């Protein structure tokens, strides 16, 4: 399947703004590398590499309005370098990354080839096109919270699953059921493969199954999605259930509280510039 790839030269301090713009236009995936050809990595959502300038490559479906993307990107002062078609094999080659083992408080995320004889609760990933290796603060906060609050025998909703990392973590920590939801077909494919490789049973779907209720909801997405899905998530949350909302900035907290009037948010967890809101129904 061919896609359209847009390549940009971006100042490091503009990367977050460019990323938001790309995702607003439904970018399927983002990859960053240094302009000086230093080590390339799959871009975990909103990560800010320590380079003065970065090359951003964004993947779009052929039916997307690329001219509208470029018009909006120009307002961020990013320099458009190239627009061209790519196929499956070429994109997958540019998306390869190295994943170092990371401990989230007794919950490990490692590469598929890592030795783990002395580790418990291990998630093995082979990062592909979807976001989510645990490196980004929003994912890190969720993983650390799960490690401290194992969801034993609970029904879990992982909304915006990406690579499936949070779903796999929940199952590793004793969840009864996990529904992993993502509108992106590439994310769903990656989540299924990762769940299978980690030998956990996760339902991966495009939409939340009708009539489901959840003891714990994890939503590691962006503000607009968190606001849009508020009525559905509050309806899906069981009485007394817990909801974690992340992908948020400090100045967005009040808007989220207004969108979730039936949720009592009792904790705001900070990590770098990001926030995770924790509440109960």
C-alpha positions in Angstrom: 0.0 0.0 0.0 1.5 3.4 -1.0 1.5 6.5 1.2 2.6 10.1 1.0 5.6 11.0 3.0 6.3 14.7 4.0 9.8 15.6 5.1 10.5 18.7 7.1 13.4 20.5 8.7 12.3 21.7 12.1 13.9 23.7 14.9 14.0 21.7 18.1 11.9 24.2 20.0 9.2 24.0 17.3 8.9 20.2 17.2 6.0 19.9 19.6 4.0 22.5 17.5 4.8 20.8 14.2 3.9 17.4 15.7 0.5 18.7 16.9 -0.1 20.1 13.4 0.8 16.8 11.7 -1.4 14.8 14.0 -4.3 17.2 13.6 -4.1 16.4 9.9 -4.2 12.6 10.7 -0.6 11.7 10.2 -0.3 7.9 10.5 3.2 8.0 11.9 6.1 10.4 12.7 9.8 9.6 12.6 12.6 12.1 13.6 16.3 12.2 13.1 19.0 14.8 13.5 19.7 17.1 10.5 23.3 16.1 11.0 22.4 12.4 10.4 22.9 11.4 14.0 21.1 8.2 15.3 17.5 8.0 14.0 14.7 6.8 16.2 11.0 6.2 15.9 9.3 9.2 17.3 7.5 8.5 20.6 4.6 11.0 20.9 5.8 14.6 21.7 9.4 13.5 22.6 11.9 16.3 22.2 15.3 15.0 21.1 18.3 17.1 22.2 19.2 18.3 18.7 19.1 22.0 17.6 17.2 21.0 14.4 15.5 17.7 13.5 14.3 16.2 10.3 10.6 15.1 10.6 9.1 12.6 8.3 5.3 12.2 8.4 3.3 9.5 6.7 -0.2 10.3 5.3 -2.9 8.4 3.5 -3.1 9.2 -0.3 -6.5 10.8 0.1 -5.3 13.3 2.7 -5.0 17.0 1.7 -1.2 17.4 1.7 -1.4 21.0 0.5 -3.4 21.8 3.6 -0.8 20.1 5.7 2.0 22.1 4.2 0.0 25.4 4.5 -0.5 24.8 8.3 3.1 23.6 8.8 4.5 26.8 7.2 2.9 28.8 10.1 5.2 26.9 12.5 8.3 28.1 10.5 9.2 24.6 9.5 10.9 24.1 6.2 9.3 21.6 3.8 12.1 19.5 2.2 10.3 16.8 0.2 7.0 15.3 -0.6 6.8 11.9 -2.3 5.2 8.5 -2.4 6.6 5.5 -0.4 5.6 1.8 -0.1 5.5 -0.6 2.8 9.1 -1.9 2.7 10.7 1.6 2.5 8.7 3.0 5.4 9.4 0.0 7.6 13.1 0.3 7.0 13.1 3.9 8.1 11.1 3.1 11.2 13.6 0.7 12.8 14.7 1.6 16.3 16.8 0.3 19.2 14.9 -0.2 22.4 16.9 -0.2 25.7 15.5 -2.1 28.7 13.6 0.2 31.0 12.1 -0.4 34.5 8.9 1.3 35.4 8.9 0.0 39.0 8.9 -3.7 38.6 7.4 -3.6 35.1 10.0 -3.9 32.4 9.9 -2.9 28.7 12.6 -4.5 26.6 13.3 -5.4 23.0 12.3 -8.8 21.8 15.8 -10.1 21.8 16.8 -8.8 25.3 17.8 -11.3 28.0 15.4 -11.1 30.9 16.1 -14.1 33.2 16.3 -11.8 36.2 13.2 -9.7 35.3 9.5 -10.1 36.1 6.5 -8.6 34.4 8.4 -8.1 31.1 6.9 -6.5 28.0 8.8 -7.4 24.8 8.3 -4.9 21.9 9.5 -4.5 18.4 8.6 -0.9 17.7 7.0 -0.4 14.3 4.8 2.2 12.9 2.8 2.9 16.0 3.7 5.2 18.9 4.5 3.7 22.2 7.7 2.2 23.6 7.4 3.7 27.1 9.9 6.4 26.3 7.5 9.3 26.2 6.5 10.8 29.5 2.8 10.2 29.0 3.3 6.5 28.4 5.9 6.4 31.2 3.4 7.9 33.7 0.8 5.3 32.8 3.2 2.4 33.1 4.5 3.5 36.4 1.0 4.0 37.8 0.0 0.5 36.6 3.1 -1.0 38.3 2.1 0.7 41.6 -1.6 -0.2 41.2 -1.7 -3.7 39.6 -5.2 -4.0 38.0 -5.8 -7.6 39.2 -9.0 -9.1 38.0 -10.2 -5.8 36.6 -11.8 -5.0 33.2 -9.6 -2.5 31.4 -10.1 -0.1 28.5 -7.0 1.1 26.7 -8.3 3.9 24.5 -5.8 5.0 21.8 -3.7 1.9 22.3 -0.9 2.6 19.7 1.6 -0.2 20.1 -0.6 -1.9 22.7 2.0 -1.4 25.4 -0.5 -0.3 28.1 -2.8 -3.2 27.3 0.0 -5.7 27.5 1.1 -4.2 30.8 -2.4 -4.5 32.3 -2.6 -8.1 31.3 0.9 -8.9 32.6 -0.3 -7.3 35.9 -3.3 -9.5 36.3 -6.2 -7.7 34.5 -9.2 -9.9 33.8 -10.0 -8.4 30.3 -8.4 -5.7 28.2 -10.0 -3.9 25.3 -7.4 -2.0 23.2 -9.0 0.6 20.9 -7.4 2.6 18.1 -8.8 4.2 15.0 -5.5 3.7 13.1 -5.3 0.4 11.3 -1.5 0.4 11.5 -1.7 0.8 15.3 -4.2 -2.1 15.6 -2.0 -4.3 13.5 1.0 -3.5 15.7 -0.9 -3.9 18.9 -2.2 -7.4 17.9 1.3 -8.5 16.9 2.8 -7.2 20.2 0.0 -8.9 22.3 0.5 -12.2 20.5 4.3 -12.0 20.9 3.8 -11.3 24.7 1.3 -14.2 24.9 -1.5 -12.1 26.4 -5.1 -12.1 25.3 -6.2 -8.6 24.3 -9.2 -7.5 22.2 -8.0 -5.1 19.6 -10.7 -3.1 17.9 -11.5 0.2 16.1 -14.4 1.1 18.4 -15.4 0.4 22.0 -17.7 -2.7 22.0 -21.3 -1.9 22.8 -22.4 -2.3 26.3 -19.0 -2.7 27.9 -18.2 -1.3 31.3 -14.7 -0.9 32.7 -13.1 -0.8 36.1 -10.2 1.1 34.7 -9.9 3.3 31.7 -6.6 4.4 30.3 -6.6 7.2 27.6 -3.2 8.2 26.5 -4.2 10.5 23.6 -4.4 14.2 22.9 -6.6 16.9 24.3 -9.1 17.1 21.4 -9.7 13.4 21.5 -10.1 13.4 25.3 -12.7 16.1 25.0 -14.6 14.5 22.1 -14.8 11.1 23.7 -15.7 12.3 27.2 -19.4 11.2 27.1 -18.5 7.7 25.9 -15.7 7.2 28.5 -17.8 8.4 31.4 -20.6 6.1 30.3 -18.2 3.1 30.0 -16.7 3.6 33.4 -18.2 1.4 36.1 -19.4 3.0 39.4 -16.3 3.6 41.5 -14.1 3.0 38.6 -10.8 4.8 37.9 -9.9 6.8 34.8 -6.4 8.0 33.7 -6.3 10.8 31.1 -2.9 11.8 29.8 -1.3 13.6 26.8 -2.3 16.9 28.5 -0.5 20.2 29.2 -1.0 22.2 32.4 -3.2 24.8 30.8 -5.6 22.1 29.5 -6.6 20.6 32.9 -9.6 22.9 33.5 -11.1 22.1 30.1 -10.9 18.4 30.8 -12.5 18.8 34.2 -15.4 20.6 32.6 -15.8 17.9 30.0 -15.9 15.2 32.7 -18.3 16.6 35.4 -19.2 13.2 36.8 -15.5 12.3 37.5 -13.8 13.4 40.7 -10.2 14.1 39.7 -8.1 13.6 42.8 -4.6 13.6 41.5 -2.6 15.4 38.7 0.7 13.7 38.0 3.4 15.8 36.4 6.3 14.5 34.2 8.3 17.1 32.3 5.8 19.4 30.6 3.0 16.7 30.6 0.2 15.9 33.0 -1.8 12.8 33.8 -5.2 13.3 35.5 -6.5 10.5 37.7 -10.1 10.4 38.8 -13.0 8.2 39.9 -16.6 8.0 39.0 
